């Protein structure tokens, strides 16, 4: 049965592929260009495998311990750029819980605007340029990528991270807040329960897995992204914000 299911999925994939040989690319000026995906593939690199989180063995000046360098050399061989992609759901390497994300010259950092709103242009570093400033204002010897990620996981509600992960799938609505029925999630600690609606306070001490968790001004639903196509006003609002941010995201050298 499992093999039959895989066969059906493969057939469906091949069927869809016949109708998806073109793609719409948003240009730096916000305009659209329909391009052949085969041509696009020739222009785009193969990014290969990447890393996220703290990297033991990489120092503040970009020097790398021997064992860590062996890992890096193995991973970067999967990329046509001969660099290791790294991302952190933000615009540059940062410090999280006292741990700074140090990178060496062997890395290419992939920036991301986590939510749906337009990115602030002053925080976007020049693309394909090494030795950019990280979020702490320190020089990182890595290279800033010319790709820009956006709207992390907009297709699902996701969950609140921490001790309510899997329990809390929505922020508290006004009624829950008024009734003092909005338990606060913590990134650490013993597991606790969300309220009966599956809601919690996820903004104060924790964070959500993706942008689909949060409301968005201009949309009727409290969590619009997974089903926003049923709300024309929401579609217009989200797309307007996205198009407004797209020209700002590719800084000089970006695509």
Beta strands, then each sheet from edge to edge (+ up, - down):
strand 1: 22-26
strand 2: 32-36
strand 3: 50-51
strand 4: 84-86
strand 5: 95-96
strand 6: 99-100
strand 7: 107-113
strand 8: 130-133
strand 9: 139-150
strand 10: 170-171
strand 11: 199-200
sheet 1: 1+ 2-
sheet 2: 3+ 4+ 7+ 9+ 8-
sheet 3: 5+ 6-
sheet 4: 10+ 11+
end
